[in-house]
Amino acid sequence: MNTTELRQKVAKQLNNLSPERLALVSEFIDSLEAAEPTQASSFRKLPPLERGKTAKDLLEVAGTWQGDDLEECLNSVYKTRSETQF
């Protein structure tokens, strides 16, 4: 898909959005424009994980999943994970 076709597709999609979702799109675009060139997404702005946690700590919440999208979430993690940078 070329740039012109992509812009037309996005414009059409924007015209069909509710005001609330349109505001979310606007915020997302703002975050892209504000991101540093090396920053792929706003997820990189999250604070570092708390260290010192163990597998035993995870067992406290193991088995408490309430949703029906666990497999979908897990697949998403597999597809989007990257190497850790220290």
Phi and psi restraints in degrees (value plus and minus 20) as a CYANA .aco file:
   2 ASN   PHI    -103.0   -63.0
   2 ASN   PSI     153.0   193.0
   3 THR   PHI     -81.2   -41.2
   3 THR   PSI     -62.3   -22.3
   4 THR   PHI     -82.9   -42.9
   4 THR   PSI     -65.3   -25.3
   5 GLU   PHI     -83.5   -43.5
   5 GLU   PSI     -59.8   -19.8
   6 LEU   PHI     -85.2   -45.2
   6 LEU   PSI     -62.8   -22.8
   7 ARG   PHI     -82.6   -42.6
   7 ARG   PSI     -60.3   -20.3
   8 GLN   PHI     -84.4   -44.4
   8 GLN   PSI     -61.0   -21.0
   9 LYS   PHI     -83.8   -43.8
   9 LYS   PSI     -65.0   -25.0
  10 VAL   PHI     -84.2   -44.2
  10 VAL   PSI     -62.7   -22.7
  11 ALA   PHI     -80.0   -40.0
  11 ALA   PSI     -62.1   -22.1
  12 LYS   PHI     -83.7   -43.7
  12 LYS   PSI     -62.6   -22.6
  13 GLN   PHI     -85.0   -45.0
  13 GLN   PSI     -60.0   -20.0
  14 LEU   PHI     -83.2   -43.2
  14 LEU   PSI     -57.1   -17.1
  15 ASN   PHI     -84.8   -44.8
  15 ASN   PSI     -41.4    -1.4
  16 ASN   PHI    -117.4   -77.4
  16 ASN   PSI     -20.1    19.9
  17 LEU   PHI    -103.6   -63.6
  17 LEU   PSI     127.8   167.8
  18 SER   PHI     -89.9   -49.9
  18 SER   PSI     139.9   179.9
  19 PRO   PHI     -76.9   -36.9
  19 PRO   PSI     -55.5   -15.5
  20 GLU   PHI     -86.0   -46.0
  20 GLU   PSI     -65.5   -25.5
  21 ARG   PHI     -90.2   -50.2
  21 ARG   PSI     -53.5   -13.5
  22 LEU   PHI     -83.7   -43.7
  22 LEU   PSI     -58.3   -18.3
  23 ALA   PHI     -83.5   -43.5
  23 ALA   PSI     -59.4   -19.4
  24 LEU   PHI     -83.3   -43.3
  24 LEU   PSI     -61.3   -21.3
  25 VAL   PHI     -82.5   -42.5
  25 VAL   PSI     -63.1   -23.1
  26 SER   PHI     -81.1   -41.1
  26 SER   PSI     -63.4   -23.4
  27 GLU   PHI     -82.9   -42.9
  27 GLU   PSI     -60.2   -20.2
  28 PHE   PHI     -83.7   -43.7
  28 PHE   PSI     -65.1   -25.1
  29 ILE   PHI     -82.8   -42.8
  29 ILE   PSI     -61.2   -21.2
  30 ASP   PHI     -78.7   -38.7
  30 ASP   PSI     -60.9   -20.9
  31 SER   PHI     -88.1   -48.1
  31 SER   PSI     -53.7   -13.7
  32 LEU   PHI     -86.3   -46.3
  32 LEU   PSI     -61.9   -21.9
  33 GLU   PHI     -88.8   -48.8
  33 GLU   PSI     -51.7   -11.7
  34 ALA   PHI    -104.4   -64.4
  34 ALA   PSI     -36.2     3.8
  35 ALA   PHI     -87.3   -47.3
  35 ALA   PSI     127.2   167.2
  36 GLU   PHI     -86.0   -46.0
  36 GLU   PSI     131.9   171.9
  37 PRO   PHI     -76.2   -36.2
  37 PRO   PSI     -50.3   -10.3
  38 THR   PHI    -106.5   -66.5
  38 THR   PSI     -25.5    14.5
  39 GLN   PHI    -108.6   -68.6
  39 GLN   PSI      95.5   135.5
  40 ALA   PHI     -96.0   -56.0
  40 ALA   PSI     -52.9   -12.9
  41 SER   PHI    -176.0  -136.0
  41 SER   PSI     149.3   189.3
  42 SER   PHI     -91.3   -51.3
  42 SER   PSI     -32.8     7.2
  43 PHE   PHI     -82.7   -42.7
  43 PHE   PSI     -48.2    -8.2
  44 ARG   PHI     -88.2   -48.2
  44 ARG   PSI     -32.5     7.5
  45 LYS   PHI    -102.4   -62.4
  45 LYS   PSI     -27.3    12.7
  46 LEU   PHI     -85.6   -45.6
  46 LEU   PSI     127.1   167.1
  47 PRO   PHI     -85.4   -45.4
  47 PRO   PSI     136.0   176.0
  48 PRO   PHI     -83.1   -43.1
  48 PRO   PSI     134.5   174.5
  49 LEU   PHI     -85.7   -45.7
  49 LEU   PSI     127.7   167.7
  50 GLU   PHI     -89.8   -49.8
  50 GLU   PSI     107.9   147.9
  51 ARG   PHI    -107.2   -67.2
  51 ARG   PSI     145.0   185.0
  52 GLY   PHI      72.6   112.6
  52 GLY   PSI     -20.8    19.2
  53 LYS   PHI     -98.8   -58.8
  53 LYS   PSI     128.8   168.8
  54 THR   PHI    -144.6  -104.6
  54 THR   PSI     150.6   190.6
  55 ALA   PHI     -80.4   -40.4
  55 ALA   PSI     -51.8   -11.8
  56 LYS   PHI     -81.6   -41.6
  56 LYS   PSI     -58.2   -18.2
  57 ASP   PHI     -81.8   -41.8
  57 ASP   PSI     -56.6   -16.6
  58 LEU   PHI     -88.4   -48.4
  58 LEU   PSI     -48.4    -8.4
  59 LEU   PHI     -83.5   -43.5
  59 LEU   PSI     -41.5    -1.5
  60 GLU   PHI     -82.9   -42.9
  60 GLU   PSI     -50.5   -10.5
  61 VAL   PHI    -128.8   -88.8
  61 VAL   PSI     -23.5    16.5
  62 ALA   PHI     -81.4   -41.4
  62 ALA   PSI     118.2   158.2
  63 GLY   PHI      62.3   102.3
  63 GLY   PSI     -13.4    26.6
  64 THR   PHI    -125.2   -85.2
  64 THR   PSI     -11.2    28.8
  65 TRP   PHI     -81.8   -41.8
  65 TRP   PSI     111.2   151.2
  66 GLN   PHI    -128.3   -88.3
  66 GLN   PSI     -37.1     2.9
  67 GLY   PHI    -104.9   -64.9
  67 GLY   PSI     155.3   195.3
  68 ASP   PHI    -133.1   -93.1
  68 ASP   PSI      -4.3    35.7
  69 ASP   PHI    -137.0   -97.0
  69 ASP   PSI       3.2    43.2
  70 LEU   PHI     -79.1   -39.1
  70 LEU   PSI     -66.1   -26.1
  71 GLU   PHI     -83.7   -43.7
  71 GLU   PSI     -61.1   -21.1
  72 GLU   PHI     -82.7   -42.7
  72 GLU   PSI     -63.6   -23.6
  73 CYS   PHI     -83.3   -43.3
  73 CYS   PSI     -63.7   -23.7
  74 LEU   PHI     -82.5   -42.5
  74 LEU   PSI     -63.4   -23.4
  75 ASN   PHI     -82.4   -42.4
  75 ASN   PSI     -58.3   -18.3
  76 SER   PHI     -83.4   -43.4
  76 SER   PSI     -61.2   -21.2
  77 VAL   PHI     -82.2   -42.2
  77 VAL   PSI     -65.5   -25.5
  78 TYR   PHI     -79.9   -39.9
  78 TYR   PSI     -60.2   -20.2
  79 LYS   PHI     -94.3   -54.3
  79 LYS   PSI     -49.4    -9.4
  80 THR   PHI    -128.5   -88.5
  80 THR   PSI     -22.7    17.3
  81 ARG   PHI     -91.9   -51.9
  81 ARG   PSI     135.3   175.3
  82 SER   PHI    -158.4  -118.4
  82 SER   PSI     151.6   191.6
  83 GLU   PHI     -85.5   -45.5
  83 GLU   PSI     125.4   165.4
  84 THR   PHI     -96.5   -56.5
  84 THR   PSI     120.1   160.1
  85 GLN   PHI    -130.1   -90.1
  85 GLN   PSI     108.6   148.6
